[in-house]
């Protein structure tokens, strides 16, 4: 009989102890080195450091602008593009990863110039100019993700911190309305 009482007492004490533990704050299972869950799914995040800022290391377009230039008696189109890093000139491929598009009357965007025109690359700046008359209508600059910086990074077309490497989306400028 004493054994039964002892078992009952031990069971009651166990339930009491479990009840006390369940009321306590649950463990967080945080990794001290990474300040994030030690076991989980997905990519590990960088350590969180107070006052730190995220550095932008991807190759991106800062801005682009369209202009007219008069060469002789011809009004040509000129586009200036500024990047945050130097451009690898050998990665520029006219008609593939560097295109000037014009919207047709049917609403579709097509290459406006078949001729590659004149292009100058100087560090982080590209200047492109048409070899003839500027075509009227809405235009935009279309750069593909296979364009590279001199450090070998592909163009980050959507500013998400990763180079596209030929996958969509491309970089597309604001629409420029060419009126002659």
C-alpha positions in Angstrom: 0.0 0.0 0.0 2.9 2.3 0.8 4.2 1.7 -2.7 0.9 2.9 -4.3 0.9 6.0 -2.1 4.5 6.7 -3.1 3.7 6.4 -6.8 0.7 8.6 -6.5 2.7 11.2 -4.6 5.5 11.1 -7.2 3.0 11.4 -10.0 1.3 14.4 -8.3 4.7 16.0 -7.8 5.5 15.4 -11.4 2.3 17.1 -12.6 2.9 20.0 -10.2 6.5 20.4 -11.5 5.3 20.2 -15.2 2.6 22.8 -14.4 5.3 25.1 -13.0 7.5 24.7 -16.0 4.7 25.3 -18.4 3.9 28.6 -16.8 7.5 29.7 -17.2 8.6 31.6 -20.3 9.4 29.3 -23.1 13.0 29.1 -24.3 13.8 31.2 -27.4 16.5 29.0 -29.0 18.5 32.0 -30.3 22.0 31.6 -31.6 24.2 34.2 -29.8 26.5 34.6 -32.8 23.8 35.3 -35.4 21.0 36.8 -33.3 18.5 34.6 -35.1 16.9 31.2 -34.7 19.6 28.5 -34.5 17.5 26.0 -36.5 15.2 27.1 -39.3 14.4 27.2 -42.9 15.7 29.5 -45.7 18.8 31.5 -46.0 20.6 32.5 -42.8 20.5 36.2 -42.2 23.5 38.4 -41.5 24.2 39.3 -37.9 22.2 42.3 -36.6 24.5 45.0 -35.5 23.1 48.2 -34.0 23.9 51.3 -36.1 25.0 49.2 -39.1 23.7 50.1 -42.6 23.3 47.8 -45.6 25.9 48.4 -48.2 24.8 48.4 -51.8 27.3 46.3 -53.7 25.3 45.4 -56.8 26.0 46.9 -60.2 23.1 49.4 -60.9 21.9 52.2 -63.2 21.9 55.5 -61.3 20.1 57.5 -64.0 19.6 57.9 -67.7 18.7 60.9 -69.8 17.6 61.5 -73.4 18.6 64.6 -75.4 18.9 65.8 -79.0 22.1 66.8 -80.6 22.5 68.5 -83.9 25.2 67.0 -86.2 25.4 69.1 -89.3 21.8 69.6 -90.2 20.6 66.3 -88.6 18.9 66.2 -85.2 20.2 63.0 -83.6 19.1 61.3 -80.4 21.6 61.1 -77.5 21.3 59.0 -74.3 23.5 59.4 -71.3 23.6 56.6 -68.7 25.3 56.7 -65.3 26.1 53.6 -63.3 27.3 53.2 -59.7 30.3 51.1 -60.9 32.5 51.0 -64.0 31.1 49.3 -67.0 32.8 46.4 -68.8 32.6 47.6 -72.4 33.1 44.1 -73.8 29.8 43.0 -72.2 27.7 45.6 -74.2 25.9 43.8 -77.0 23.8 46.2 -79.2 20.4 44.8 -80.0 20.5 42.3 -77.1 21.4 43.8 -73.8 21.5 47.4 -75.0 18.5 48.5 -77.0 16.6 51.8 -77.7 12.9 50.9 -78.1 10.1 53.0 -79.7 6.4 52.3 -79.2 4.6 51.7 -82.5 1.1 52.7 -83.3 0.0 49.2 -82.4 1.3 49.8 -78.8 4.2 47.3 -79.0 7.7 48.3 -78.2 10.2 47.6 -81.0 13.9 48.5 -81.7 13.9 52.1 -82.9 17.4 52.0 -84.4 18.9 49.0 -86.3 22.2 50.8 -86.6 24.2 50.6 -83.3 25.1 54.3 -83.6 28.1 55.7 -81.7 28.8 54.6 -78.2 31.4 55.9 -75.8 32.1 54.2 -72.4 34.1 56.1 -69.9 34.3 54.5 -66.4 30.8 54.4 -65.0 29.2 56.5 -67.9 27.9 55.4 -71.3 27.0 57.9 -74.0 25.0 56.6 -77.0 24.1 58.6 -80.1 22.1 57.7 -83.2 23.9 57.9 -86.5 20.9 59.6 -88.2 17.7 61.5 -87.6 16.0 60.9 -84.3 12.8 58.8 -84.7 9.7 60.5 -83.5 7.5 58.9 -80.9 7.8 57.5 -77.3 11.2 55.9 -76.6 12.8 54.1 -73.7 16.2 52.6 -73.0 16.2 48.8 -72.4 19.2 47.2 -70.7 19.5 43.5 -70.2 21.0 41.8 -67.1 23.9 40.4 -69.1 25.5 43.9 -69.0 28.5 43.7 -66.6 30.6 45.9 -64.4 34.3 45.7 -64.5 34.2 43.7 -61.3 32.3 40.9 -63.2 28.9 41.7 -61.6 25.8 41.4 -63.8 23.5 44.4 -63.9 21.0 44.6 -61.1 18.0 45.7 -63.2 15.3 45.8 -60.4 17.5 47.1 -57.5 17.0 44.0 -55.4 20.7 43.6 -54.6 21.3 40.8 -57.1 22.5 40.9 -60.7 20.0 39.5 -63.2 22.5 37.6 -65.4 20.2 37.6 -68.4 17.0 36.7 -66.5 14.0 39.2 -66.4 13.3 41.9 -65.5 15.4 44.2 -67.7 16.2 47.8 -66.8 13.9 50.1 -68.6 14.2 53.9 -68.4 11.3 56.4 -68.1 9.6 57.1 -71.5 11.0 59.9 -73.5 8.7 61.5 -76.1 10.7 62.5 -79.2 9.0 65.3 -81.1 10.9 66.9 -84.0 
